[in-house]
């Protein structure tokens, strides 16, 4: 049974934010319209500064006003279908990630977006900021947890696969909320959940081969222009996950992308990697970001912050903190 607030959000998202090609002409306006507020951070207890690598990649650094309390870092890679920019929705999470990691530093990559920038631009820039974190900023890979949502989950997994393939030190752990990991859409849930997915699906009808091709040709995939969609750095669902650190995922049971998470989790388990998956009953794509509003999302985000705390062995924070239920 989905909560009342969950049902209301489901209705609103399907009515105003659905990007199925049968219902909207383009996915780009919806994905680029996320930054409705323009302050850098609404967190009164968090400070920030903007940085730029020697290669010109922009990033943002957030930390407690009294200074970071340890050498831990949460490196976050934002979503938005590689079309949407870094925005307040992600900055707002800084306090939670920082406190879950014991008063840590939080770094966001502000990568260039499609259609102006296509693969491998975003992966190169994510790696560029990783090099900044373990280089100029002076942190160790073993003290970093990487994470992201949707396209940012794709980028998190692609970055970690590339680090592993290049024989570099891996982060302490990784997490992904509803990672968009299969640019070929081959998972069973793309068909099974087509008429219940409020973000990408359509309540009317089933996903036929013709409709699937229409979806695969839609401009939501414009970031893959010229790329091999089956390459693991583009579609991490086709990667191999040996030598990975512990991982955590959240995914909505009503997502077309649910198979992406389930396939990767199975691959991780096959390789002996500890992995947890929080499945939200009746939930939608990246539902976890609705924590504090939707009870199912609050439960998922609480588990996510617990995962971060477990990785850093910092156990003095539990979400939700009473004073943050509204703010």
Protein Blocks (a to p, Z undefined) as FASTA:
>chain_A
ZZfklmmmmmmmmmmmcccfklpmbfklmmmmmmmbfbfblcfkbccdddddfkopacdd
dddfkbpabfbdcddddehehmaccdfklmmmmmmmmmmnoopacddddddddfkbccfk
lmmmmmmmmmmmmmmnopafklcccddehjlmmmmmmmmmmmmmnopacdfbdcdehiaf
bfnopafklmmmmmmcmklmcfedcddfklmmmmmmpmklmmmgoiafkbmklmmmlpcc
ehiacddddddfkbfklmmmmmmmmmmmmnopacdddddehiaehklmmgoklmmlmmmm
mmmmmmmmmmnopakbccddfklmmZZ
